[in-house]
Amino acid sequence: MRDLDLLQEINERARAVMMWSIIYTPNSAHRATLRELERLAPLPEKRFAAMEQFARAGILTGTCMMPILPDLCDTDENLEAVVRWTAEHGGQFVMAGALTMADQ
């Protein structure tokens, strides 16, 4: 939130865009495992709350859903939930990408 003023100033002269890395929602079936993988990141609820504040300030916001982890994030329920939560919190887009391995 500390950069909101700066992004509003940028947005007056050009188009500012903010994107949050979010791969699951608070309701996700594998929340505990995913939380362990992202243990240093803010909870998804906090990221969605920040998204909502930036969107209310007129900044184009969305979700970067990468990597979509097999068996953890790739269920229809999780994908739909992230898209729904993004929209409900002012996000206008979701940029998604699956996990890829170098030898594949």
C-alpha positions in Angstrom: 0.0 0.0 0.0 3.0 2.3 0.4 3.2 2.8 -3.4 -0.4 3.7 -4.0 0.2 7.4 -4.3 3.1 6.8 -6.7 1.0 4.5 -8.9 -1.8 7.0 -8.9 0.6 9.6 -10.2 1.9 7.3 -12.8 -1.6 6.4 -13.8 -2.4 10.1 -14.5 0.4 10.2 -17.1 0.3 6.6 -18.4 -1.4 3.4 -17.6 -0.4 1.8 -14.2 -1.0 -1.9 -13.8 -0.7 -3.9 -10.6 -0.7 -7.7 -10.5 -0.6 -10.0 -7.5 0.7 -13.5 -7.5 -2.1 -15.6 -6.2 -2.5 -19.4 -6.9 -5.2 -20.3 -4.3 -8.0 -18.8 -2.3 -8.8 -19.2 1.4 -11.3 -22.0 0.5 -8.8 -24.1 -1.5 -8.8 -27.8 -0.7 -5.0 -27.8 -0.5 -4.6 -24.5 1.4 -2.3 -25.9 4.1 0.1 -27.4 1.6 0.1 -24.3 -0.6 0.5 -22.0 2.4 3.6 -24.0 3.3 5.0 -23.4 -0.2 4.3 -19.7 0.1 5.1 -19.4 3.8 6.9 -16.0 3.4 4.1 -14.5 1.3 1.1 -12.6 2.7 -2.0 -14.7 2.9 -4.2 -14.6 -0.2 -6.9 -12.7 1.7 -4.4 -9.9 2.3 -3.4 -9.8 -1.4 -7.0 -9.7 -2.5 -7.7 -6.9 0.0 -4.7 -4.9 -1.4 -6.0 -5.6 -4.9 -9.4 -4.1 -4.0 -7.8 -1.0 -2.5 -5.7 -0.4 -5.7 -8.7 -1.0 -7.9 -10.8 1.5 -5.9 -8.1 4.0 -6.5 -8.4 3.6 -10.3 -5.4 1.3 -10.9 -5.9 -1.6 -13.3 -5.4 -4.7 -11.2 -5.4 -8.4 -11.7 -3.9 -11.8 -10.7 -0.8 -13.6 -11.9 -1.8 -17.2 -11.3 1.6 -18.8 -11.9 2.7 -21.5 -11.5 -0.5 -23.5 -11.6 0.8 -26.6 -9.7 -0.4 -30.0 -10.8 -2.8 -31.7 -8.3 -2.7 -28.6 -6.0 -3.9 -25.7 -8.1 -5.3 -27.2 -11.3 -8.7 -28.2 -10.2 -11.7 -26.6 -11.8 -12.8 -25.4 -8.3 -9.5 -23.7 -7.5 -9.2 -22.1 -11.0 -12.8 -20.8 -10.9 -12.3 -19.6 -7.3 -9.2 -17.5 -8.1 -11.0 -15.9 -11.1 -14.1 -15.2 -9.0 -12.1 -13.8 -6.1 -10.1 -11.6 -8.5 -13.3 -10.2 -10.0 -15.0 -9.7 -6.6 -12.0 -7.7 -5.4 -11.8 -5.4 -8.4 -9.4 -7.3 -10.6 -10.0 -7.1 -14.3 -7.7 -9.9 -15.5 -6.0 -13.2 -14.7 -2.7 -14.1 -16.3 -2.2 -17.8 -15.8 0.5 -20.3 -16.6 1.2 -23.9 -15.7 4.3 -25.2 -14.1 6.8 -26.4 -16.7 9.9 -28.4 -16.2 13.1 -27.8 -18.2 13.3 -31.4 -19.5 9.6 -31.5 -20.8 
